[in-house]
Amino acid sequence: MTLRNKLLVLVAALAVLAAVAVASVLHAAGREDRKNQAQAGGPAVTAGSVTLKPGPTPLIVFRTMAWGPHRDELATVAASDPAGPRTASGVKCLRFFAAAGTGVCLQAVRGAMTDSYRAVVLDAGLKERAHYSLPGIPTRARVSPSGRWVAWTVFVGGDSYAGTNFSTRTAVLDTRTGRLTSSLEDFTAYLDGTEHHAADTNFWGVTFAADDRSFYATMATGGHTYLVRGDLVARTVTSLHAGVECPSLSPDGTRIVYKKRVAGLPADAPWRLYALDLATMRETALAERRSVDDQAVWQDEHTVVYALPGDYGTDLYTVPADGTGKPGRLLTAGLAPAYLR
């Protein structure tokens, strides 16, 4: 083949690659545009006033993922009719939680070249009280029952809990004083009764107790995960039980629901939901048999809520917390719920 022919082949190949790239971009842009258009048969969503203040009618506030102009906004729906019409707030969050009139909204800040992220503390009217830059991709958020304490977790290396090549950073904020602990790694850790220091230590998935002092979280080190109990005054974390990820404390403070890696499951779907009795450390497998990569929320003392993949991104499901019954879909196209009572 002559040099001229080789150049012609190269030019033709580059043209094909360019055409494929343009087609891929246009397809992605078209799909993104379709997501901003309401779909027939999808959840009904209208703009309106949203508050985080508990009222006489129990509400669920969550990130609505239904296609249309309000996609990814915080919305409310009646807890008694979760499939009913939604009221959208105009405030967009990737992750969210709320309690006692305080909310935390983990947001993406779109840039010309790359995105950045921030945590926004919201008042009951969804007005910003404060915001903080985040060092990575948001993944978990919680507020204490009193609304005083806020926590969030981000990925600072890797982007999935399923593998082992990831690093997280978990921050805790005292909204009363404004003191921010940018990483739980600043707390003194105790593993099996011994003070623990290791470069590979990660924390994620905070859940707060009602005493405004205690919390629970996951600590990972040496290839293992542990449930730890934290003390916000002493600034310590102490291991309690192995194999716990993304804990969620029951309203009465006696049980933890969490995801647990189960041997023999696929590497990209390794978890099952379990409940742990904190008094006896007895584990109970819940009736959900699908892999759940979420930090569950307690609907009440008997039922937990969690997200699973769905047609619009994720749907919310419920299952009894005692191992009985079976899972059921709570609502479609939703993520990061919080109950306002």
C-alpha positions in Angstrom: 0.0 0.0 0.0 1.4 3.4 -1.0 1.8 6.2 1.6 -1.1 8.1 -0.1 -3.4 5.1 0.3 -2.4 4.7 3.9 -3.2 8.3 4.6 -6.6 7.9 2.9 -7.4 4.9 5.1 -6.3 6.8 8.2 -8.5 9.8 7.3 -11.4 7.5 6.6 -11.0 5.7 9.9 -10.8 9.0 11.8 -14.0 10.2 10.0 -15.8 7.1 11.1 -14.7 7.5 14.7 -15.7 11.1 14.7 -19.1 10.2 13.3 -19.6 7.6 16.0 -18.6 10.1 18.7 -21.0 12.7 17.4 -23.8 10.2 17.2 -23.1 9.0 20.7 -23.2 12.6 22.0 -26.4 13.4 20.2 -28.0 10.2 21.4 -27.0 11.0 25.0 -28.2 14.5 24.6 -31.5 13.3 23.1 -32.1 10.9 26.0 -31.3 13.6 28.5 -33.8 15.9 26.8 -36.4 13.2 26.9 -35.9 12.9 30.6 -37.0 16.5 31.0 -40.3 15.7 29.3 -43.1 14.1 31.4 -43.9 10.6 30.4 -47.5 9.2 30.0 -48.3 7.0 32.9 -45.6 8.4 35.1 -46.1 9.9 38.6 -48.0 13.2 38.6 -45.6 16.0 39.8 -46.5 19.7 40.1 -44.6 22.7 41.5 -45.7 24.0 44.9 -44.7 24.9 48.4 -42.6 22.3 50.3 -41.7 22.4 53.9 -39.6 20.2 56.2 -41.7 21.2 59.2 -43.8 18.2 60.4 -47.5 18.9 60.2 -50.8 17.1 61.0 -50.5 15.0 57.8 -47.5 12.7 57.7 -45.5 13.3 54.5 -42.5 11.7 52.7 -40.0 14.1 51.3 -37.6 12.6 48.7 -35.8 13.2 45.5 -38.3 12.6 42.7 -36.7 11.0 39.7 -39.8 11.0 37.5 -39.1 12.3 34.0 -40.3 15.8 33.4 -39.4 19.4 34.3 -39.2 18.6 38.1 -36.8 15.6 37.8 -34.3 15.4 40.7 -36.1 18.0 42.8 -37.1 17.5 46.4 -40.8 16.6 46.5 -43.4 15.6 49.0 -46.2 13.0 48.9 -48.7 11.9 51.5 -47.3 9.0 53.5 -50.8 7.5 53.4 -50.8 7.7 49.6 -47.2 7.3 48.3 -48.4 6.6 44.8 -50.4 9.9 44.8 -49.6 13.3 43.3 -46.3 14.9 44.2 -45.4 18.5 45.1 -42.0 19.6 43.8 -39.9 22.2 45.5 -37.5 23.5 42.8 -34.5 22.4 45.0 -32.4 19.7 43.4 -30.4 17.2 45.4 -28.3 14.1 44.7 -28.7 12.9 48.3 -31.0 14.2 51.0 -32.2 13.7 54.5 -34.3 15.7 57.0 -35.5 15.6 60.6 -37.0 18.2 63.0 -37.2 20.9 60.3 -33.5 20.6 59.3 -32.4 19.2 56.0 -29.2 18.4 54.3 -29.0 18.5 50.5 -25.9 17.2 48.7 -25.8 18.9 45.3 -23.8 18.9 42.1 -22.5 22.3 40.9 -22.3 22.0 37.2 -19.1 23.5 35.7 -17.9 24.1 32.1 -15.4 21.3 32.3 -16.1 19.4 35.5 -18.6 19.3 38.2 -18.0 20.1 41.9 -20.2 19.2 44.8 -21.4 20.9 48.0 -23.5 20.1 51.1 -26.3 22.6 51.8 -27.9 22.8 55.2 -31.6 23.8 54.8 -34.1 25.2 57.1 -37.8 24.1 57.3 -38.6 26.3 54.3 -35.8 24.8 52.2 -33.8 28.1 52.5 -30.0 27.7 52.7 -28.6 28.1 56.2 -25.0 27.2 55.3 -23.1 25.3 52.6 -19.8 23.4 52.5 -17.6 22.3 49.6 -17.3 18.5 49.2 -14.1 16.7 48.3 -15.9 14.0 46.2 -19.1 12.4 44.9 -22.0 12.5 47.4 -23.3 9.1 48.6 -24.9 9.2 52.1 -26.6 11.9 54.2 -28.2 12.0 57.6 -29.7 14.4 60.2 -30.1 13.6 63.9 -33.6 13.3 65.3 -33.4 16.7 66.9 -32.1 18.4 63.8 -28.9 19.5 65.5 -26.4 17.2 63.9 -25.8 16.6 60.2 -23.5 14.0 58.5 -22.6 13.3 54.9 -20.3 10.8 53.1 -18.6 11.2 49.8 -16.4 9.1 47.6 -12.9 10.6 47.3 -11.5 7.6 45.3 -13.5 5.1 43.3 -17.3 5.4 43.0 -18.9 2.2 44.2 -19.0 0.2 47.5 -19.2 -3.0 45.5 -15.5 -3.3 44.9 -12.5 -2.7 47.2 -10.9 0.2 45.3 -12.7 3.1 46.9 -12.1 5.6 49.6 -14.7 7.7 51.5 -14.7 10.7 53.7 -17.5 11.3 56.3 -18.1 14.7 57.9 -20.2 15.6 60.9 -21.5 19.1 61.5 -22.9 20.7 64.7 -25.5 23.1 63.3 -25.9 24.7 66.7 -22.3 25.8 67.0 -21.2 25.6 63.3 -18.3 23.2 64.2 -17.5 21.0 61.3 -15.5 17.8 61.7 -14.4 17.3 58.1 -13.5 13.6 58.6 -14.4 11.0 61.2 -10.8 9.9 60.8 -10.1 12.7 63.2 -11.9 10.7 66.0 -10.0 8.2 68.1 -10.9 4.7 66.9 -11.0 1.5 69.0 -11.1 -1.9 67.3 -11.8 -4.9 69.5 -10.8 -2.9 72.5 -7.5 -1.6 71.2 -6.8 1.9 69.9 -6.6 1.6 66.1 -4.4 3.4 63.6 -4.3 2.4 60.0 -3.9 4.3 56.7 -6.7 2.3 55.0 -9.4 3.2 57.6 -12.6 4.5 56.0 -15.9 5.6 57.5 -19.4 5.9 56.0 -23.1 5.7 56.6 -23.7 7.7 59.9 -27.0 7.2 61.7 -27.7 9.3 64.8 -29.2 8.3 68.2 -31.8 10.5 69.9 -29.5 11.7 72.7 -27.6 14.2 70.5 -24.3 12.5 71.5 -24.2 9.0 70.1 -24.1 7.8 66.6 -23.4 4.6 64.6 -21.4 4.2 61.4 -19.4 1.7 59.3 -15.7 1.6 59.7 -13.6 -0.4 57.1 -10.0 -1.5 57.6 -7.9 -4.4 56.7 -10.5 -5.7 54.2 -13.3 -5.9 56.8 -16.2 -3.7 57.8 -17.4 -3.0 61.4 -20.4 -1.4 63.0 -18.9 1.3 65.3 -20.6 3.4 68.0 -19.5 7.0 68.0 -19.4 9.6 70.8 -19.7 13.2 69.6 -18.4 14.6 72.9 -15.5 12.3 73.6 -14.8 12.2 69.8 -14.3 8.4 69.8 -15.6 5.5 67.7 -15.7 1.9 69.1 -16.3 -1.3 67.2 -19.3 -3.4 68.1 -20.0 -6.0 65.3 -18.3 -7.1 62.1 -19.9 -7.2 58.6 -22.1 -4.2 58.9 -22.4 -1.5 56.2 -24.7 1.6 56.0 -26.4 1.2 59.4 -29.7 2.7 60.1 -30.9 3.0 63.8 -34.5 2.2 64.6 -36.6 5.0 66.1 -36.5 3.3 69.6 -32.7 3.0 69.4 -32.7 -0.8 69.9 -32.0 -2.2 66.4 -29.8 -1.5 63.4 -30.8 -2.4 59.8 -27.9 -2.6 57.4 -26.6 -4.2 54.3 -24.3 -7.2 54.7 -22.0 -8.9 52.2 -23.0 -12.5 51.7 -20.5 -15.1 50.5 -21.4 -16.6 47.1 -23.3 -13.6 45.7 -22.0 -11.7 42.6 -19.2 -9.3 43.1 -21.3 -6.4 41.8 -24.4 -7.3 43.8 -23.0 -8.8 47.1 -25.5 -7.5 49.7 -28.5 -8.6 51.6 -30.5 -6.6 54.2 -30.2 -7.6 57.9 -31.3 -6.4 61.2 -29.1 -6.4 64.3 -30.5 -6.4 67.9 -28.1 -4.1 69.8 -28.7 -5.8 73.1 -28.0 -9.4 72.0 -26.0 -8.7 68.7 -28.3 -11.3 67.1 -28.7 -10.9 63.3 -31.9 -11.5 61.4 -32.0 -11.7 57.6 -34.8 -9.6 56.1 -37.2 -11.0 53.4 -35.7 -8.8 50.6 -33.6 -11.2 48.5 -32.3 -8.7 46.0 -29.0 -6.9 46.6 -29.6 -3.5 48.2 -26.9 -0.8 47.9 -28.6 1.8 50.1 -28.8 3.1 53.6 -32.3 2.1 54.6 -34.7 4.5 56.3 -37.2 3.4 59.0 -40.8 4.1 58.0 -41.8 3.2 61.6 -40.7 0.8 64.3 -41.6 -2.2 62.1 -40.8 -1.4 58.5 -37.8 -0.1 56.6 -37.6 1.7 53.2 -34.8 1.4 50.6 -34.0 2.0 47.0 -33.6 -0.5 44.1 -33.0 0.2 40.4 -36.1 1.1 38.4 -37.2 2.4 35.0 -36.6 6.0 36.1 -33.4 5.3 38.0 -34.6 4.0 41.4 -37.9 3.0 43.1 -38.5 2.8 46.8 -39.5 -0.5 48.5 -40.5 -1.5 52.0 -40.0 -4.7 53.9 -40.7 -5.7 57.6 -37.7 -5.3 59.9 -38.2 -8.6 61.7 -37.5 -11.0 58.8 -41.2 -11.8 58.1 -43.4 -10.9 55.2 -42.2 -9.9 51.8 -41.0 -6.7 50.1 -43.4 -4.3 48.3 -42.9 -1.3 46.1 -43.7 1.9 48.0 -43.4 4.4 45.1 -41.8 4.6 41.7 -39.0 7.1 40.6 -37.8 8.1 44.0 -34.6 8.2 46.1 -33.4 9.4 49.6 -36.7 9.5 51.5 -37.3 11.2 54.9 -40.5 10.9 56.8 -42.1 14.1 58.3 -44.3 13.4 61.2 
